[in-house]
Amino acid sequence: SEEEELEIGKEAAAQVEAAMGFAGSKELNAYVSEIGQRLVKHSSRNHIPHEFHVVDMKEPNAFALPGGYIYISRGLLAIMNSEDELAAVIGHEIGHVAGRHSAQRQAKSRGWIPLQILAGIGGAAASVVSPGLGSAVAGAGQLPAALALASYSRSQEDEADRLGQQYAAAEGWDPAAISDTMDALGRDQQLSGGGDPAKGSFFDTHPTSPDRARKGREYAATLNVAPRNAIVPDRNAFLDMLDGLVLGESASAGVFLDNRFVHPDLGFAMTFPKGWATENSPMAVVAQPKDQSALMALQLAGEGDDPNAAADQIAEKVPLSSRSETQINGHRAVTAATSVAQQGQEIYVALAWIAKDGLIYQVLGATSPSGWEQHRPTFETVAKSFGAASDEELAAVRENRLRLVDAKSGQTVGDIAKAPGNQWSVARTAAANAMESSTKLSGGEAIKVNRRERYAP
């Protein structure tokens, strides 16, 4: 039912916001929303409230959840070059909502949310000790609600393409721009070596075919396009909306400087074991040795100044042993240990709760009984490394941002790409601007480049 669809969408949207977070300036998000609201007027399901957000995802993607929640990744915005392209993609996702494509899949797999939380190495065990951590482990490096974002069928994609083009044409945007976006995605995927399916690119969730761009242009030619009524006047003004967009990994959720994790916004740092594989998400920082014999995680346990409060919450679920109040680098802390049984397997867990600046952090280490003696000293050493980040560490935090260069007459895209400071190759700079590297510029064109800059909250 539509009521159930809205409920499912609300649950999934909460997961997306918690596990991925939003990105971009208020102005950019308002711009995306304005385009979306203009398009949704033409949907057969415009009685459903639609929401449009820029999501903090480095891969180029866009997706719609049941009930009208639509997301554009900052990675997709970075390879766009016109308002028409953005309108085409948003219209496409509105088409999926209009066709109830996500809802149709969910009717067959209503239980995907708990399944996602219980999937993955250590996820089930960790979720017993700390609700929420299991989902972070299970989805480390992947889209939240991955089961909800399974691939659309070929017929669903065709329908969403046509509907999105109709909406765009009705508002005066170029309905052929969906093909320009497909071309841009193809260039990006080729330069990325085909992409990583686990990262959830647009092509993974939206099956394509070699003739899809051609079909889009052919269908666009059959549509009546309303008088142009763009929000921004030209390409330069569109790119101004993207100036400063984060490229690649965002430092706002913390970064690794070698094996030292530094969170610039919250002002803390912690050292993880050397040689362990690490994964950072807005929900938790997770680390594992190569043999996957143990798991360590750092996450927020809640607000407050008393770590005993966080420990008491866990003690209501599992018995804690060796509980002790202490100080870690001048911060109030509580340490404890426990064991949990999950699917017939016993798991030993070391825990520490540390208070800093009105927040309680939880450090968790989990391993098998046979690995307890080996890993427990490591768990304790890592927990004791938690403390305020130094000025030098904070100054070392960097991230890449999209910046614009005003072209001079006679310059080529390749000339601008080779200028000092650009982190993109010539080929990627050309692809990001939908130009050839040898294209001669008349002057005044805004050209996107990738600058590495000191992080500024």
Secondary structure, DSSP 8 states (H G I E B T S, - for coil): -HHHHHHHHHHHHHHHHHHT-B-S-HHHHHHHHHHHHHHHTTSTTTTS--EEEEE--SS--EEEETTTEEEEEHHHHTT---HHHHHHHHHHHHHHHHTTHHHHHHHH-TTHHHHHHH-STTHHHHHHHSTTHHHHHHTTTS-TTGGGG----HHHHHHHHHHHHHHHHHTTS-TTHHHHHHHHHHHHHHHTTT--GGG--HHHHS---TTHHHHHHHHHTTS-------SSSSHHHHHHHHTT-EESS-GGG-EEETTEEEETTTTEEEE--TT-EEEE-SS-EEEE-TT--EEEEEEEEEESS-HHHHHHHHHTTS--EEEEEEEETTEEEEEEEEEEEETTEEEEEEEEEEEETTEEEEEEEEE-GGGHHHHHHHHHHHHHT-EE--HHHHHT-EEEEEEEEE--TT-BHHHHHTSTTB-S-HHHHHHHTTS-TT-B--S--EEEEEEEEE---
